[in-house]
Amino acid sequence: MTGLLTTAKALFQAAVDRADPARALRAQLEVSPLSPLPEGGRNVLLAVGKAALPMMREALSLIPGTSQALAITNPENYTDIPGARVICGAHPVPDESSAAAGQAAIELADSLGPDDRLIALISGGGSALMVAPAPGLTLADKTAVNQLLLASGLEINEMNLIRQQLSDIKGGGLLRHAAPAQVQAFILSDVIGDDLRAIASGPTVAPIGARTQARKFLQRAGLWDSVPEAVRKHLSALEEVRDVPPQATNTLIGSNRHSLKAMMAAAADDWTPKLVSHRLVGDVAEAAETVVKAAETAPNDKPVALIFGGETTVQLRGSGAGGRNQELALRVAKLGAERLSGDWLFLSGGTDGRDGPTDAAGGVATPATWDAIKAAGLDPDALLANNDSHAALKAADALLITGGTGTNVADVQVFLRRPG
């Protein structure tokens, strides 16, 4: 399987390289340079997300006259940047460091004048890394809700709608603090479909929906009685009559779809690539079935590379460690052992290099993976039931370990099969 694994990792790297935030920002500014500011106006940079640091470095090198620069990222990606203040929030569950980051961003935005320009560099992960509770709520309230959301099985857009309604900075909140300064945002999308309102919960765009919708989603997911009382009170209040957020110029510079096209191009010389789905979303068990069905119906007389992209969800029923990519790989290993033949390999990974609260970016499955877990003295079915995909794949030497990549455009998957 060494050759298949090498190929799969190369295709995964092609996806990561295409989402390189510095390269994407540079290309955009070459095509559309920033307009001049009024005399005395300042360019102020705010970068937030898992790709904040490479975007900030590139912006500082390309944008003259920057007077202030703040970058907010996750601890795994932290490095010093000359000319910028760098602070860390927490991910995937926000904590006091995330609140401090949110307060720093608000203070920066509040300092702007009418002739200034806020250049916002936004990437995935920003929703947890930078938080500011809405009036009447505490960080503990938001943290409790976020933990429930991560285990809820709700779609990412539904989770972000709820988060926005509990925030003073998301859903266009940053624009209100920056007004009357102009705001120009460059956005690297980790959201399938590239809805700008959902990326980092949309600090520079109008909110996804209203608090009545947030209440509806929580009730549908069976979470309404579990969220803090202050949250129920906040979401049950009448909708506030709020001004439309000030307008910003929002530009998408990278996305999952761009990375999937790069994987297709990288596979084309030696394989027959096929983009099966750019919306591999929803429950991870259903996604595994989608992958295996596609493999069952793919041609078996030539090398094939089936490409997928998306962001699945996991309903937590156990206490194990893992993430959606690792659980997807484990489920494909189980189904593949039962239904697939021949020489095949499946890889699923998060383009940010991190899958859930683990050290892995994702996982790999081959015809031997399921039995390898058993050979290590473990029960793979029990581990799967306990959401312990990390332990299962580690026992089979099937974890995808990359370290932080400095970017984030959701997840990508590849299924490789050679004839024989």
N, C-alpha and C positions, 0 to 999 in steps of 0.2 A: 504493500500500500504506500510505500515511500514516494513513488512517483506521483500518485494521485494527491497525496497530502501536499507535496511541494507545489503542484499546480493549483490546488485549492487555495493555499496560502498566498500564492502570487496573484490570484484573482481578487482575493480579499484586499491585498495591498493596493491593487489597482483602484479599487473603490475608495480606499482611504486617501490615496494620492490625488484622485480627482477632486476630493473634497478638501484639499489643502487650503486652509483659510487665507493664508498670506497670498498664495498664488491667485485665488479667486478675487480677493480685494484689489490686488494690483491690476488685474485684467480689467476690472470694472472701472477703476479710476483712470486707466489709460483711455478707455472708450468714452467715459463721461467725467471729465475733470470737475472738481468743485468750483462753484461760482465764486467770484471775489466777494469779500465782506465789506460792509461800510467802514469808513475810516474809524479806527479805534475798536472795531469788533474783534472778538477773540474766537478761535477754534478751541473747543473743549471736547476731549475724548472720553467716552465711557464705553468700556468693553465688558460684556458680561456673558458667561457661559463657559463650556468646556473648551471652546476654541478662542477664548478671550485673549490669551497671551500672544499667539502668533498673529492674530488680527491687530493687536495693539502695536507690536513691533513694526509690522508693515506700515501701519497708519502713521506712526511717528517718523518713519523714514520718508514717507511720501507727502505728508501734509505739513507745509511750513507754518510757522507762527502759532504752534500749539502752545497754549498758556497753561493748561492743566490736563492731566490724564489720570484716569482711575480705571484699573482692571480688576474684575471680580471673577475668580475662577475656583475650581475645586482643588483641594490640597495635593492630589496626585500630580497635577500639572503645574504646581507653583514653581516659579523662578523669579528672580529680580529682573526688572527691566529699567535701564537707565532712562530717566525722564518721566517715569510713571510710578504712581503708587499702586502696589499690588496687594490685594487682600483676598482671603479665602472665605467662602461660605461652606456649607455642608450639603452633601448630595448622597442619596436621593431624599433624605429626610432633613428639612431645614432645622437649624438650631440657633443658639445665640450669635454665632459667627455670621449666619445668614442675615439675622436681624441687624447686626452691626453693618454689614455690607449694604443692606437696604437703606439704612439711615445715611451712610456715606454717599450713596447715589442721590438720595433726595437732597441732601445738603449741597452737593455739586450742582444739581439742576436748579435749586432755589437761588443759587448765586449768579445766575445768568441774567444779562441785560438784553434789551431789545435789539442791539446790534450784534449780539453774539450768536454763535452756532454750536449746538450740541451735535456731535457726530457719535452716534450710537452704533456699536459693533456687537451684534447680538447673535448668539448661537445656543444650541440646545443645552439644557441643564440650568439655564438662568432662572427658571421658575422656582427652584429650591435654593439656589445659591444666593439670591437677592430677594429678601422678603420684607414686607412692611404691613403689619396687620391693619385692617380697616378700623376706624374709630369704634371703640367699644369692645374690640377683640384683643386678645393677647397672643404672644408667640406660642404659648402652650395650646391655645385653642386651635391655631393653624396647624401646629405640629400633629395634634391628635387627629385632625381631619385628614391631613396628608397621609398619615400612616394607614388610616382606613381606606383611603382612595387607592393606595398602591396595592392593596390586597383585595380590591373590590371586583376586579374584572371589567370595570368601566373603560370605555374607549378613552384615548388620550385627550381628544377634544372635549369630551364630557368632563374629565378631570380638570382640564384647564379652565373651563367655564366656571366650575365651582371655585377653583383657586382665585380666579379674577374677582369674584364677588366678595371675597374675604380679604382683599388687598387694597392698599393705598397707592400701589405703584404699578400693578399689572393692569391690563385692559385699558391702556391709554393713560394710566395714572402718572407716568413719568412725564408725559406731555404737559399735563396741568402744572406740574412743578417747574418745568422748564420755561413755560410761557412768561413773557412774550418772545423769547428767543426762538429762532428757527431750529428745527430738528431734522437731521438727515441720518437715516438708519441704513446700515448694510447688514443683511441678514443671511445667515447660513442655516438652512432649514433641517431640523430633525423630525419634522412632522410629515406624515404621509399625506400627500395632496397639497402640501405647502401653503396651508392656510396661515397667513401672517399673524392672524389674531391668536393663534395657538402656540407659536414658537416662543419659548420662554414666557408664555402666558401674555404675550403681546403688550409690552410696556409702551410701545410707540404707535399702537393702532387701537381702534375702537374695540370694546369688549365683544366676546363671542355671543353673549346673550345676557339675559336679565336674571335677577336673583330668584324669580319665580321658577325659572328653568333649573337653576341650581338646586332648589328645594325638590323639584320633581325628580331629578336624577338621583339624589340621595335617597328619596323615598322608594324609588324603583329598585335601587340596589339593596334595600333593606338596611340602610345605614342611618336613617333619620333619627331614630331613638338612641343611636350610639354616639352621635356627635355632641360636643359640649352644649350646654343650655344656651350660652351666649351666642353660639353660632345659629342655633334654631331661632333665637329671638331676632338676630340680625337678618336672617333670610326670610323671616315671616313678616317683617316690617314692610310697609308700603314702599314701593319703588320711589327712590329719590328723584326729584326733578333736577337733573344735572345738565349742564351745558354740554354740547357736543365737544369732544376733546379737540384741542387745536390740531391743525393738520401737520403731518410730517411727510417727508419724502422717504418712502420705504422701498429698498431695492434688494431683491433676492439675488444672491451671488453664488449659491451652491445648494444642492439638494440630493436626496436619495436617488432620484431619477437620473441625474447626471452621473452618479457613481455606478448605477446599473449599466448605463451605456458604456462606461469605461471598462467594466468587467466583460461585457459582450465583445468589445473590440480586442481586449487582451486575450480572449479565448479563441478568437476567430482563426488563427493560423493553424492550430493543431486539433481543434475541436469543432463540433457543430453546435454553436450556442443557440439557446432559445430563451427569450425572456418569458417566463411562465406567468409571473405576477409581480406587479409593482405595488400591490396592495395586500401583502400577506399580513393580515391583521386579524383581530378577534382572538378567541380562545386558542391557546397553544396546542391543545389536543386536536382541534379542527385543522389547524395549520399543518400539523404533522401528517394528517390524513391527506391534505392537499398535496404535500410534497411527495408522498409515497404513491399516490394515484398518478401524478405526473410522471414519476419514474416508471411505473408499470406500463404506461402507454407510450413512452418515448421509443424511438427506433432503437433496435438492439444490434444493428449491423454496422454501426459506426460509432466512434467516440462522441458522446453527447455531454454538453454542459448546460444544465438547467439552472437558470438564474431567477432569483426571487429577491424582493425587497419589501420591507414593511416594518411593523412593530406589533408583535403579538401581546397578549395579556395572559397573566397567570392568576388563577384563583388559588389563594393560599389556603391549604387545608391541613398543613403540617408545620413542623418547627425546623425543618432543614434549611440549608443554605443553597443558594443557586440564583438563577436569573432566567429570563424568558428564552434566551438563546441556548443556554445549557439544557433547560428542560425540553426545548424543541429538539435538540440533538439527541437527547436520551429517548424521547418518544419515537423519533425516526429510527433509532437503533433497535427499539423493540419491534416496531412494525416491519422494518426492513428485514430483520432476522426471520420473521414469519412469512413474508410475502415476496421478497426480492431475491433474485439469484444473480450470479456473476460477480464481476469485479467492480465495486462501487464505493463511493465515499461521499458523505454529506458534511458540509461545514456551515455553521450559523454563527455570526458574530456581530457584536455592536461596534460600529465604526469609531466609537470613542475609546475603545479598548477596555471597556468595563461593562460587565453584565451583572446587574444587581449588586448587592453588598459583598462581592467576592473579588479575588485577584485575577479572574479570568475575563476575557472578552467574549467567550462563548464556548462552543464545544464542537466535537467531531464525532461522526458515527460511521462505522464500517460494518461489513458482515460479521466481524469478530467482536464488536464492542460489547454486545449484550452478554455473550458467554464469558468475556474477559472479566466482567464485573463479578459474575458467579465464581470464576476461578480464583478471584481474590478473596473469596469467603463471604461475599456480601449478597444480599437479596435485592436485585434491581427493582423488582416490583414494589417491595416495601419502601425502598428509597424514593421511588417515584411518587408513591402515595404520600410520603412525608415531605414532598417538595425538596428533596435532598439530592438534586441533580449534580451538584458540585462534588459531593463525596463519591457518587457513582462514577462519574466521568474521570475523576482523579484516579480511582482504583484501576481504571482501564487505560490510563495514560492518554486520555482523549480530551483534555482541556485545551482550549485555544488561549494561549497567554501571549499578549503583545505589549503590555504596559500602556500607559496613556498615549493616545495618538495626537492629541492637540486639535482634534476636529470632532464633529458629531453630526451625522446625517442619518440617524436611525440605524436599522439593522440590514444586513445583506446575507444572503444564503446562496450556496452553490451545491448542486448535486452533480457529481461526475460519474460516468460509467463507460467502461471500455468493453468492446465486444469480446466474447470468449466464454 
